Amino acid sequence: GGWYSKKPEGIHNLGYFFLQRYRSGTVANVNALGPNKDLFKFIIDLKRYAPGKGQQDIDAVFVSDYYAVRPVDGRKAFYVIGSDVYGPMGRELVPFENEADAREFMKDHRGGKMLRFDDISSDILKPLD
């Protein structure tokens, strides 16, 4: 399930919006809510979680922008790790649609590093567990 953080304006979803639609037309995990690190584990290890499917089969990935609280293109997003923002599942990748918001978040929440979609690997995810 998704995880949440209290913000002054109320509850905020820090999980992802994930649309996985295979080119064959098969749809799975539409708007599933959960930790972003689990989204990346799934994408990185498709052989385990979606046997017979490959990266070329995923049409779209959406994540929830931390400040805007709306789905954004996960492949174009900026992700911050090493911040003081945690969820019930622990450390997390916090996504933003634009770099300026990611940099502001890093200052406000002691973010350690900003990453792009293609920078995220199993080695990056291990310390988040």
ABEGO torsion letter per residue (X at the ends): XBBBBBBAAEBBBABBBBBBBBAAGBBBGBGBBEBAAAAAAAAABAAAABBGBBAAABABBBBBBAAAGBBBBAAABBBBBGBABBBAAEBBBBBBABAAAAAAAAAAAGBABBBBAAABBAAAAAAAX
